[in-house]
Amino acid sequence: MSTSERLEDLLRELAPQVLGVLLRRYGGFEECEDAVQEALLAAATQWPAEGIPENPRSWLVTVAARRLVDQVRSEQARRRREVTVAVRESPDTDLALPPGDESPGDQDDTLALLFLCCLPALTPASQVALTLRAVGGLTTAEVARAFLVPEATMAPRISRAKQRIRAAGASFAMPSAQEWAERLDAVLHVLYLIFNEGYTASSGPDLHRGELTTEAIRLTRMLHRSLPDDGEVAGLLALMLLTDARRSARTGPDGALIPLAEQDRNRWDAAMIEEGAALVTDAMSSAPLGPYQLQAATAALHVQAPRAEDTDWEQIRILYGILHRIMPNPMVTLNYAVAVAMTRGPQAGLELLETLDSDPRIARHHRLYAVRAHLQELAGEYAAARANYQLAARHTTSLPEQRYLRDSAGKLDR
């Protein structure tokens, strides 16, 4: 990993922590995030030349706080709008923190920030989008791809979410017991999307973005420690562990994508598999069944098979059938279609895919083209499979996926 990549990872990790410090001390989500972004820009400019400070988070907190008070003073001087940042003490004494003095910002406020972004006053879509942006560190374009919508649609949605938090007068604090239940579904969905973006990056030269999967697992562990008896929290953590256990075997030395059936299973992380399997087994035996437990159970069946041909596809089909009924969405249907094809024949899977052709969320998505191509190849429809592999390659912005899909089409040519 290059120096610039390490710096980018560090700033991504620190950004939500610094935002949490400012929110806890001053309030004002939009203003605090603007100040943090300016501090991150200053760090990206200065640190490569001057070196990373001994306490980088404290440096960012200090710079962001100064940017924030400068913004407040400017607004007061111009009298253009009401000041919305509630500074409890004089800026001169409260904001001028010397480097290395991180008090009172020495705690990690990322989890509190996560729940703030899932405020009930926001729509579920806005909760997820804002959290991905503020906590996950994804760009607006990456958030848009996670939602399968254009970037021009997502940017105003994130901006409106920030404004609604300000209008609601929400305080930056951990929610009450009742609020935990209200916000938990959105929180879990957010973490799921952050993990997925890290495990299979939607764009760029690398298949993985390890900083995102690591952060998603870290936050989900925090949730699990707080809610040890919640089956869906345990299910999501299990799903992440069982999936991430395969990460090192998913790419070759040249970064090329290796599909599940062709991976060297000796390279899978046995400790993560053992932990994930234990989590989902305990959750399914002691808590109400939910979507994350079902997905974790299918992941466990994949990674516990000694060989690809030993995979219990019939059990996977049953689990996806249940999931398809309780949580219907295009991605679930795609996975269900593969399981149906592996147990009922490829034509049965292709017929199920036809139900997605009129769904605007996925009708032109590369994953639909890719799954259809795979099933057509299994059915011996090589010309159609080749065409759909090529379509899939043109519709993805992930370079490893493009390369794999084009190679798949090329093999059918030969």
N, C-alpha and C positions, 0 to 999 in steps of 0.2 A: 504494500500500500504506500502511495506517495505521501510526501509531507502535506501537500494541499488536501489530499483525501482525509488524512488524519485530522487536520485542522477542521475540515468540514464536519467530520463525525463529532468532534469535541463541541463545536458550536451548536450542532443539532441537539446534542445531549443536554447542553447547558441552557438553551433558549427557554424551554418551559419552566426550568427551575428559577431563572432570573425573572421571568414574567410573574411567577408565583410570589416571589419576594416583593416585587413592586405592588402587586395587587393587594397583598396582605397589609402592606404599610400605607398605601395611598388610595387604593380604589381607582375606578375608571378604566374599564377593560380596553377600550379602543386607544386611549391615550397612552396607557402603559405598554401596549403591544407596539405602538409606533416608536416609543422610546427604546424598547428592546431591539427592534429592528435596526434603529440607528446605531445602537451600541454594537450589534453584531457586524454591521458594515464597517464600523471603525476598527473592530478587532480583525476582521478579514483583511483590512488594509495595512494595519500597523504590525500585527504579530509576525507575519512572515519576515519583516525586516528587523524588528526589534526583539523578537523572541516571545514565547508564551510566558505570561507573568507567573509568578510562583503560585498565586491563587487566582486562576482565571475567572472563576465565578464571581469573586469579590470585585475584580476589575470590571466585569460586565455590569454588576449591580451598581457600582459607583458611577460609571459612565451613563448608564440608562437613567439613573436617578437625576443626574445633572441635566440630561436632555429633557427629562420630564418637567423639572422646575423651570427650565428656560422656556419651555412651551407654555407653561401656565403664566409666567410673567409676560410673555409676548401677547397672550390672549387678553390678559388684564389691561395691558397698555393700549392695545388697539380697540378694546371693548367691542369686539366683534360677536362674541357669544359668551354665554354664562360659563364660568369656570366649573368643570365637572370633576376635577381631581381634588379629593378632600385630603389636604395635607394637615395632619394633626398637630405638627409643630412647625416652627419657623424653618423655611427651606435652608437657610444658612447653617442651622445647627443640625437639621435632620438629614439633609441630602449630601453634605460634604463629608462622605465617609473616606477615610484614608485607605490606601491599598492595604489589603491584609486584614482589615477590620470588617468582618462579614456579619457581625451581630447587628440586627436581629435576623439576618438571613441565612443562618447556618443550618436550617432545616430544609428538607426537600418538600416543597409545596406542590409537586407535580400532581399528586392524587387529588388534592383539593381543587387544583385548576381543572382537572378532568371532570369533576362533578359540577363545577361552575359552568363549564361549557355545555353540560347536559341539563341546564336549567329548564324546569317544566314550562316556562313561558315561551320557549323556543319550540318550533316544530321539530319532529324527530329528524327530518332531513337536515335542518339547520344545526341541530345538536351534533350530529355526526360530522358534518362539514367543518364546523368551527373547531371541534376537538382535533380533527385530523390536521388542521392548519396550525393551531396554537400548541397542542401537546405533541402531536406526531411529527411536526416540523415539515410536513409535506407542502409542496408548492400548490398554488391554486390549480394549476394544470393537472397535477397528480391527483388532487382531490376530485376534480371533474372526471378524470378517467375512472376513478373508483366508483363514481356514481353513474357512469355511462352517459354523461351529459356534456355539452360543449363548455369550454372554459368561460365563454361569455355569459353563460347561464349561472355558473357557479360563483363568479366573483361578486356579483351583487347580493347573492344569497349569504355569503360570508359577511359582507359589510352590514347587511340588515340584521344579522344575528348579533353582531357587536353592539349595534345601536339599541337592539331590544334588551340586551343585558343592562345597558346603561339606563334605559327608560324604566326597567323593572326595579332599579335600585338594589340589585342583588349584592349581598355582602360576600366577601371572600372568606369562607369558613367551611369546614366539613359539614355535610348535611346531617339533619336529625335522622332518627331511625325511620320515620315515615318517609322522609325524602330519599333515603337510600333505595327503598323499594320503587319509588316513582321513577328514579333516574337510572336504575341498574340496567334495564334492557338497552337503553341507548349507550350506556358506558360499555357494555359488553360488545355491542355492534361496532363501536368505534375501535376498540382494541382488536377486534377480528379484522377489520379493514386495514388497520395499521400493519398488523402481522402479514396479511396477504400482500400488501404492497412491498414489504421487505422480502418476502419469500420468493415472489416472482415479480420483479420490478416492472412497472408498466411501460417504461421507456429506458433508453440508455444502453451502454455497452455491456453491462453486467446483469446476470440473471438474478442475483441476490443483492439486497441492501441490508447487510447484517445489523447495522445500527438500529433499524426499524424493528426487526424481529426480536432483537435483544431487549429493546425498550418495551415492546408489547408484552413479552414474557415477564419482564420485571414488574410492570404495572399490574399484570394479571395475578402475579404472585402476591402483590400487596393486597389486592382485593380478596384473594383466597384466604390470606391470613386474617383479614377482617371479617369474612363471611365463610368460615370453614365448613358450614353445613349446607351451603347453597350448592345444589347439584349442577346448575348451569355455569356458575363460576368455576367449579372444579372441572366441568366438561370442557369449557373453553381452554383452560390451562392445559388439560390433557391433550386436546386437539393440537395446540401449539407445539407441545413437546414431542408428540408422536410425528408431527409433520416436519418439524425442524431437525429431528433426528436424522433425516435423510439428506440434509442439505449438502454435506461434503461429497456425496456420491452423485449429485445431480448434474455436475459439470465435469468435463474432462480437463486435461492439462492445458488445453487451448481455450478453455472457457465455454466449449460447446455444450449444449443441453443434452443430457442423457435421460431418456424416458424411464419411468419407474420399472418397467419390465426388464430393462437392460442394465440396471444399476448393480454395482458390486455391493451386495448386502453386508459383507464383512466391514465395509466402511461406515455403516450406519452406527449411530451413537447408542450403544446398548443401555447405558444408564438412563438416558432420556426416555427410551422405549419402556424400560421397566417402570420408571416413575409415572409416565403417562398412562400406561395400562392399568397400574394400580389405582390411579386417580379415577379413571372412568369406570372401572369395575366397582369401586366403592360407591361412586355417585349413583350409578344405575341401580344399585341394590338398596340404596337408603334414601333417595330423593325422587320427587316427581320427574318423569322423563321429559326431556326438552331437546331442542334442536342441536345444541352444542354437544350434548352427550351422544346423540345419534351420530353426528359427524366424527366425534372422537372414537366411537366404537368401530366405524368403518375404517378409520385410519389405523386402529389397532389390528384389525384383520389383515390389512395390507402388510404392515411391518412385522407381524408375527409369523407370516408364512415363510418357511425356509427358502422356497423358490417361487418365482412368479407363477409357475404352473400349479403351485399348491394353494394359491389364493382361494378362499372360500367365497366365490362370486355369488352363490345363491344366498348366503347370509347377507352379503353386501346389498344385493338386490332388495331383500326384505327390509333392511334398515333404510335404504334410500326410498323405498316405497312409502314407509311410514313418514319419513321426513318430507316427502313430496306432498303428502296429505296435510300435514300440520303446518308446513312453512313453504308453500309453493312460491318459487321464484325461478327465473331462467337458469341460473347457475346450478341449482338443485336438479332441474330437469335435465341439464346436460350430463351430470354425473349419473343420474338415474338411467338415462338412455344408454350409457356405456355398460352399466351393470345389467340392464335388460339384454343388450346385445351379447354379452358374455354368457348369458344363461338361456336366452330364448332365441338367439341367432341375430346376426347383424341387421337383417331386414326389420325385425321388430324394433330395434333401437332407432333405425332410420325413420320409421313411421312415427315414433315418439318425437323425434326432432322436428318433424313437420309442424307440430303444434307451436313451435317457436318462430316460424317464418313471418308471422304477422305481429310479433311482439316488438315494438319499436325500441325497447331497451337492449335488445340483443340481435335483432334481425341482421345487422351488418357488422356484428362483433366478430373479431378474429377467432374467438374460441368456438363459436358455432360452426364456422367454416372448417376449423381444424378437427373437431369431433366428427362432423359429417364425413370429412375426408377419411379419417381413420376407419369409420364403420364401412364406408364404401370400399376401402382397400380390403377389409376383412371379407366383404361380400364378393370380391373379385371384380368390382366395377372400377377398373384401374384408370380409365380415361377421366371419369367423373371425379375420382379421388384426386388425381393429379391436378385437375382444375381447381378443386376446392383447397388443396394445400397451397396452391399459388395465390388464391384469393386471401387465404388466412395470412400468408406472409406479407401481402400488401397492406393488410389492415392492422398489423401490430407495429408498435414503435419500439418494441424490445428487440435489440439486435441479435441476442442468442436465439430467441424464438424465430425471428426471420430466417436465420441461418438453418435452423433445424427443419423448419417447414419447407424451405426451398430444397434442402437435401432430400427430404421425404418425397417431394415431387420428382426430383431428379432420379431417385432410385426406381420410380415407376417408369420413367422414360427408358431406363436401361433394361 
